[in-house]
């Protein structure tokens, strides 16, 4: 079993698309591993060497109409 499944007592809601299609039953399949090695950035993270700029616009207010959602705009 997988660590996440054991920890949560099931799969996370974030994997609902995978569980709906029964892909979680194939996580240990050799063909799934081949797919992950080509699609999942975690598997080729050693090649992702370019620095990243992380931008968080959570408090960004874009005009007067936004003041009802963002107190900083007033």
C-alpha positions as CSV (number, residue, x, y, z in Angstrom):
1,X,0.0,0.0,0.0
2,X,1.0,3.6,-0.4
3,X,1.9,5.9,2.4
4,X,-0.9,8.4,1.6
5,X,-3.5,5.7,1.5
6,X,-2.3,4.3,4.9
7,X,-2.1,7.8,6.4
8,X,-5.5,9.0,5.4
9,X,-7.3,5.7,5.5
10,X,-8.0,6.2,1.8
11,X,-7.0,8.4,-1.1
12,X,-7.1,12.2,-0.8
13,X,-9.9,14.2,-2.5
14,X,-7.2,15.6,-4.7
15,X,-7.0,12.2,-6.4
16,X,-10.7,11.9,-7.0
17,X,-10.3,12.0,-10.8
18,X,-7.9,9.1,-10.5
19,X,-10.0,7.1,-8.1
20,X,-13.1,7.7,-10.3
21,X,-11.3,6.1,-13.2
22,X,-9.7,3.3,-11.0
23,X,-6.2,4.5,-11.9
24,X,-5.2,4.2,-8.2
25,X,-5.3,0.4,-8.7
26,X,-2.6,0.7,-11.4
27,X,-0.2,2.9,-9.5
28,X,2.3,0.0,-9.2
29,X,1.8,-1.2,-12.7
30,X,5.1,-1.0,-14.8
31,X,3.3,0.8,-17.6
32,X,2.1,3.5,-15.1
33,X,5.7,3.9,-14.0
34,X,6.7,4.6,-17.6
35,X,4.0,7.2,-17.9
36,X,5.0,8.9,-14.7
37,X,8.7,9.0,-15.7
38,X,7.6,10.9,-18.9
39,X,4.8,13.1,-17.4
40,X,5.4,13.7,-13.7
41,X,8.0,16.5,-13.1
42,X,8.9,14.8,-9.8
43,X,10.6,12.1,-11.8
44,X,12.8,14.4,-13.9
45,X,13.3,17.1,-11.2
46,X,17.1,16.8,-11.6
47,X,16.7,18.3,-15.1
48,X,14.6,21.2,-13.8
49,X,17.5,23.5,-12.9
50,X,16.3,26.9,-14.1
51,X,15.5,29.2,-11.2
52,X,11.9,29.9,-10.6
53,X,10.1,33.2,-9.7
54,X,7.1,32.4,-7.5
55,X,4.4,35.1,-7.6
56,X,1.6,35.2,-5.1
57,X,-1.2,37.5,-6.0
58,X,-3.6,36.5,-3.2
59,X,-4.0,40.1,-1.9
60,X,-3.9,41.8,-5.3
61,X,-6.9,44.2,-5.8
62,X,-7.6,45.2,-9.4
63,X,-9.7,48.3,-9.0
64,X,-12.5,50.0,-7.1
65,X,-15.1,47.3,-7.7
66,X,-12.9,44.8,-5.8
67,X,-13.2,46.8,-2.5
68,X,-16.0,44.6,-1.3
69,X,-13.7,41.6,-1.3
70,X,-10.4,43.2,-0.4
71,X,-10.3,45.7,2.5
72,X,-6.9,46.9,1.2
73,X,-8.5,48.5,-1.8
74,X,-10.5,51.1,0.2
